[in-house]
Amino acid sequence: MSLALITGSTSGLGEEFARQLAADGYDLLLVARRTELLNRQKTELEKQYGISVEILSVDLAAPLQLAVLEQRVAQLDTLEFLVNNAGFGFENKFPDTDIDLECRMVQVHAIAPLRLSYAALGPMIRRKKGYIINVASVAAYLHGPACAQYMATKAYLLSFSKCLQCDVRDHGIEVQALCPGFVRTGFHSAEWMNEEKFKKIPDFLWLRKESVVRESLGNVRKKRRRTVCVPSWRYKFFLAILTCPLFTWATEWIYQKRAKM
């Protein structure tokens, strides 16, 4: 039976990836920080879907713990899916920020997916089949205040995924950068986020995690050579506008005007 590894599996998109891949018959290796939530998830998925679940409590921001996970991944001969989902957000403007937290974000969002992808390629290449999904964001295309590392690391994941696909396509491996917009997952109510601000976002901009994961898995399996997955026509339309040169120039001008006030 094939295996799927998911980081940040106990909540949000990671939890949904685990559920949908379990429903497809995959055994799971679930990685997160909170052991009690992992144990609960393991029990529920094994009971509901009759698959085997291994859990590992790992802090991806800790290099030694990440190194142990890498070694484990390199030994997974049945590995077919790697979902680099773990992540977090917080809002602080430079220079009034926690630099250690900024570096932690780089480690979790960029270094961990890089190293885990490298470790996963060994067993995937031997099987001549594999899927790597890096959970990025539409934020990868944007820029703005109070989110320097978040947008920068998501942009890294987007570019990394595109380049990695060029390298590994001939080995039968598909890579995807998943770039959703706002998704109802609990992410925006985390301890470092301003939850009240996100309550003002219109309902039509919020996506359901079930549909986001379903579209992600459907796209990567179709092998349509589309490395980037932007769920929902709404965000495809918004990105077409937001990434045009005129809009980019206008937002830059607005930021500069605000900085002078």
Protein Blocks (a to p, Z undefined) as FASTA:
>chain_A
ZZdddehklgcjllmmmmmmmmnopacddddfblmlmmmmmmmmmmmnopacddddddfk
lmklmmmmmmmmmmmmkbmbdcdfbccddddddfbbcfklmmmmmmmmmmmmmmmmmmmm
mmmmmnopacddddddfklmgccehilmmmmmmmmmmmmmmmmmmmmmmnopacdddddd
dddehlmmgfkbcfklmmmpcfklpccfklmmmmmmmmmmnonopabacehjklmmmmmm
mmpmklmmmmmmmmmmmmmZZ
